[in-house]
């Protein structure tokens, strides 16, 4: 049993989230501007690629910490339950990781969604900084209320994150087990974990791009809009291909980001474990 079920995922997740978001922020900006209504050049082009990074810095560590705190502890709690009812160990592992990751995303989105709302509005050149975007929401310029303004797109973000994580984490954990088994070890090392994370992240990112497009459009809209309205608008403007705008940068960002995020997490987890257990 892990003697530090809170401290280790808390610190390791914070390190992983901050490193990833800062390193790949320009690619995220590129993706956001491509997906925004009007396209890349109407939403800032190549200027200010780190605009909105302040919001990412504030939200990265707590968001990732909440995810891994929930994910790691639920993995330990759910595995005995699923393994006792499901005959196939592979299926039991998959169900455990999908369930734990889904609840991890729900927890992380309490921090991630307000961060994304502020960050993406700055990235799309609607405001010159994260602080200006935040002041706009706090002043309730849209009339929707501060809370609803900060959490605009929450349900759509959850709708994107749960399918994403149900693809990414079972694939990631499965690839790690396969790699370790082939190498004759109990677990994969951080470098192998990074490669597994890259593959899993790329597959999940490409598959869930349409949901990401909807989430981005909702957060950037100057007023509250329904998902149905956006679906009709995207089809009318761009056809079905509009749902895959930004698929290249998104897949590249999350594939490379998955390597850094999960690789740093595994390395930080090993380091933190060694320090706190010593």
C-alpha positions as CSV (number, residue, x, y, z in Angstrom):
1,X,0.0,0.0,0.0
2,X,1.3,3.4,-0.9
3,X,2.3,5.3,2.3
4,X,1.8,8.7,0.6
5,X,-1.4,8.4,-1.5
6,X,-1.8,12.2,-1.5
7,X,1.6,13.8,-1.5
8,X,3.2,11.7,-4.3
9,X,0.5,12.3,-7.0
10,X,0.1,15.9,-5.9
11,X,3.7,16.8,-6.4
12,X,4.3,14.6,-9.4
13,X,1.2,15.8,-11.2
14,X,2.1,19.5,-10.5
15,X,5.5,19.0,-12.1
16,X,4.1,17.1,-15.1
17,X,1.3,19.6,-15.8
18,X,3.5,22.7,-15.5
19,X,6.3,21.4,-17.7
20,X,3.9,20.3,-20.4
21,X,1.8,23.4,-20.6
22,X,4.7,25.8,-20.7
23,X,6.8,23.8,-23.2
24,X,3.9,23.3,-25.7
25,X,2.0,26.5,-25.2
26,X,2.7,27.9,-28.7
27,X,1.3,24.8,-30.4
28,X,-1.8,25.0,-28.2
29,X,-2.2,28.7,-29.3
30,X,-1.8,27.6,-33.0
31,X,-4.6,25.0,-32.6
32,X,-6.9,27.4,-30.8
33,X,-6.6,30.1,-33.5
34,X,-7.2,27.5,-36.3
35,X,-10.4,26.3,-34.5
36,X,-11.7,29.7,-33.7
37,X,-14.4,31.2,-35.9
38,X,-12.8,33.2,-38.7
39,X,-9.7,31.1,-38.7
40,X,-6.0,31.5,-37.8
41,X,-5.2,35.0,-39.1
42,X,-8.4,36.7,-38.0
43,X,-7.6,35.5,-34.4
44,X,-4.1,36.7,-34.0
45,X,-2.0,34.9,-36.7
46,X,1.6,34.4,-35.7
47,X,1.7,37.2,-33.2
48,X,1.6,36.8,-29.4
49,X,2.0,33.0,-29.4
50,X,2.5,33.1,-25.6
51,X,-0.5,35.3,-25.0
52,X,-2.6,33.7,-22.2
53,X,0.3,31.8,-20.7
54,X,-0.4,33.4,-17.3
55,X,-3.6,31.5,-17.0
56,X,-1.9,28.3,-18.0
57,X,0.8,28.8,-15.3
58,X,-1.9,29.4,-12.6
59,X,-4.0,26.4,-13.6
60,X,-1.5,23.7,-14.8
61,X,-0.2,22.5,-11.4
62,X,-3.5,22.3,-9.5
63,X,-5.4,20.8,-12.4
64,X,-2.8,18.0,-13.1
65,X,-2.4,17.4,-9.3
66,X,-6.2,16.9,-9.0
67,X,-6.2,14.5,-11.9
68,X,-3.5,12.2,-10.7
69,X,-4.6,12.4,-7.0
70,X,-8.0,11.1,-8.1
71,X,-6.6,8.7,-10.8
72,X,-3.9,7.0,-8.7
73,X,-6.1,6.5,-5.6
74,X,-9.2,5.3,-7.6
75,X,-6.9,2.9,-9.5
76,X,-5.9,1.3,-6.2
77,X,-9.5,1.3,-4.8
78,X,-11.2,0.0,-8.0
79,X,-8.8,-2.8,-9.1
80,X,-9.9,-5.3,-6.4
81,X,-13.5,-4.6,-7.2
82,X,-13.2,-5.0,-11.0
83,X,-10.8,-8.0,-10.8
84,X,-13.2,-9.9,-8.5
85,X,-16.2,-9.5,-10.9
86,X,-14.4,-9.6,-14.3
87,X,-12.8,-12.8,-15.4
88,X,-10.3,-11.3,-17.9
89,X,-7.4,-9.4,-16.2
90,X,-6.9,-7.3,-19.3
91,X,-10.6,-6.2,-19.3
92,X,-10.5,-5.6,-15.6
93,X,-7.4,-3.4,-16.0
94,X,-9.1,-1.5,-18.8
95,X,-12.3,-0.8,-16.9
96,X,-10.3,0.3,-13.8
97,X,-8.2,2.8,-15.8
98,X,-11.2,4.1,-17.7
99,X,-13.2,4.7,-14.6
100,X,-10.4,6.2,-12.6
101,X,-9.3,8.5,-15.4
102,X,-12.9,9.7,-16.0
103,X,-13.3,10.7,-12.4
104,X,-9.8,12.3,-12.5
105,X,-10.9,14.4,-15.5
106,X,-14.1,15.5,-13.8
107,X,-12.0,16.6,-10.7
108,X,-9.4,18.4,-12.9
109,X,-12.0,20.3,-14.9
110,X,-13.0,22.2,-11.8
111,X,-9.7,24.0,-12.3
112,X,-9.1,23.4,-16.0
113,X,-12.3,25.0,-17.4
114,X,-11.9,28.5,-15.9
115,X,-8.3,28.4,-16.9
116,X,-9.2,27.4,-20.4
117,X,-11.9,30.1,-20.8
118,X,-9.4,32.8,-19.8
119,X,-6.5,31.3,-21.7
120,X,-8.3,30.7,-25.0
121,X,-9.8,34.2,-25.1
122,X,-6.3,35.7,-24.7
123,X,-4.9,33.2,-27.3
124,X,-7.6,34.2,-29.8
125,X,-6.6,37.8,-29.4
126,X,-9.9,38.8,-27.9
127,X,-7.9,40.3,-25.0
128,X,-4.3,41.3,-24.8
129,X,-3.6,39.2,-21.7
130,X,-5.0,36.6,-19.3
131,X,-5.6,39.3,-16.7
132,X,-7.7,41.4,-19.2
133,X,-9.8,38.3,-20.1
134,X,-10.3,37.5,-16.4
135,X,-11.4,41.1,-15.6
136,X,-14.0,40.9,-18.4
137,X,-15.5,37.7,-17.0
138,X,-15.5,39.1,-13.4
139,X,-17.2,42.3,-14.6
140,X,-20.0,40.1,-16.1
141,X,-20.0,41.9,-19.4
142,X,-22.0,39.2,-21.1
143,X,-24.7,39.2,-18.4
144,X,-24.5,35.5,-17.8
145,X,-23.1,35.7,-14.3
146,X,-19.5,35.4,-13.1
147,X,-19.7,31.7,-12.2
148,X,-21.4,30.7,-15.5
149,X,-18.9,32.8,-17.3
150,X,-15.9,31.2,-15.8
151,X,-17.4,27.7,-16.3
152,X,-18.8,28.2,-19.8
153,X,-18.2,25.1,-21.8
154,X,-17.8,22.9,-18.7
155,X,-20.2,20.2,-19.9
156,X,-18.7,20.2,-23.4
157,X,-15.2,20.0,-21.9
158,X,-16.3,17.0,-19.8
159,X,-17.9,15.5,-23.0
160,X,-14.5,15.9,-24.7
161,X,-12.3,14.8,-21.7
162,X,-14.0,11.6,-20.7
163,X,-13.9,9.9,-24.2
164,X,-10.3,11.2,-24.6
165,X,-9.2,9.8,-21.2
166,X,-11.1,6.5,-21.8
167,X,-9.0,6.0,-24.9
168,X,-5.7,7.4,-23.6
169,X,-5.2,5.9,-20.2
170,X,-6.2,2.2,-20.9
171,X,-4.0,2.4,-24.0
172,X,-1.1,4.0,-22.0
173,X,-1.3,1.6,-19.2
174,X,-1.6,-1.4,-21.5
175,X,1.4,-0.3,-23.6
176,X,3.4,0.1,-20.4
177,X,2.5,-3.4,-19.2
178,X,3.4,-4.9,-22.6
179,X,6.7,-3.0,-22.7
180,X,7.7,-4.1,-19.2
181,X,6.7,-7.7,-19.9
182,X,8.8,-7.8,-23.1
183,X,11.8,-6.4,-21.2
184,X,11.3,-8.9,-18.3
185,X,10.7,-6.2,-15.7
186,X,7.9,-5.4,-13.3
187,X,7.3,-1.9,-14.7
188,X,8.3,0.4,-17.6
189,X,11.0,3.0,-17.0
190,X,10.2,6.8,-17.5
191,X,11.6,6.9,-21.0
192,X,9.4,3.9,-22.1
193,X,6.5,5.5,-20.2
194,X,7.0,8.7,-22.2
195,X,6.9,6.8,-25.6
196,X,3.8,4.9,-24.5
197,X,2.2,8.3,-23.4
198,X,3.0,9.8,-26.8
199,X,1.4,7.0,-28.7
200,X,-1.7,6.9,-26.5
201,X,-2.0,10.7,-26.5
202,X,-1.8,11.0,-30.3
203,X,-4.5,8.4,-30.9
204,X,-6.9,9.9,-28.3
205,X,-6.2,13.5,-29.6
206,X,-7.0,12.7,-33.2
207,X,-10.1,10.8,-32.3
208,X,-11.7,13.5,-30.1
209,X,-10.8,16.5,-32.2
210,X,-14.5,17.2,-33.2
211,X,-15.4,17.5,-29.5
212,X,-12.4,19.9,-29.0
213,X,-13.6,22.1,-31.8
214,X,-17.0,22.4,-30.2
215,X,-15.5,23.2,-26.8
216,X,-13.2,25.9,-28.3
217,X,-16.1,27.6,-30.1
218,X,-18.3,27.6,-27.0
219,X,-15.6,29.2,-24.9
220,X,-14.7,31.8,-27.5
221,X,-18.3,32.8,-28.3
222,X,-19.3,36.3,-27.3
223,X,-22.5,34.9,-25.8
224,X,-23.8,31.6,-24.6
225,X,-24.6,29.2,-27.5
226,X,-26.0,25.7,-27.6
227,X,-24.0,22.7,-28.9
228,X,-26.7,22.1,-31.5
229,X,-26.4,25.7,-32.8
230,X,-22.7,25.3,-33.1
231,X,-22.9,22.0,-34.9
232,X,-25.3,23.5,-37.5
233,X,-23.1,26.6,-37.9
234,X,-19.9,24.6,-38.4
235,X,-21.5,22.3,-41.0
236,X,-23.0,25.4,-42.8
237,X,-19.6,27.2,-42.9
238,X,-17.1,24.4,-43.4
239,X,-18.9,21.1,-43.8
240,X,-17.9,18.0,-41.8
241,X,-14.2,18.8,-42.3
242,X,-14.8,21.8,-40.0
243,X,-15.0,19.4,-37.1
244,X,-11.4,18.4,-37.7
245,X,-9.9,21.9,-37.8
246,X,-6.6,21.9,-35.9
247,X,-6.3,18.1,-35.9
248,X,-2.7,18.3,-36.9
249,X,-1.5,20.7,-34.2
250,X,-3.7,19.1,-31.6
251,X,-2.4,15.6,-32.4
252,X,1.2,16.8,-32.6
253,X,0.8,18.8,-29.3
254,X,-0.8,16.1,-27.3
255,X,1.4,13.3,-28.8
256,X,4.5,15.2,-27.9
257,X,2.9,16.6,-24.8
258,X,1.8,13.1,-23.7
259,X,5.4,12.0,-23.8
260,X,6.5,14.9,-21.7
261,X,3.5,14.9,-19.4
262,X,3.5,11.2,-18.6
263,X,7.2,10.9,-18.8
264,X,7.8,13.7,-16.3
265,X,5.0,12.3,-14.1
266,X,6.7,8.9,-14.0
267,X,10.2,10.4,-13.4
268,X,8.8,12.8,-10.7
269,X,6.9,10.0,-9.1
270,X,10.0,7.9,-8.8
271,X,12.0,10.9,-7.4
272,X,9.3,12.0,-5.0
273,X,8.8,8.4,-3.8
274,X,12.5,8.0,-3.2
275,X,12.7,11.2,-1.2
276,X,9.6,10.8,1.0
277,X,10.2,7.1,1.7
278,X,13.9,7.6,2.5
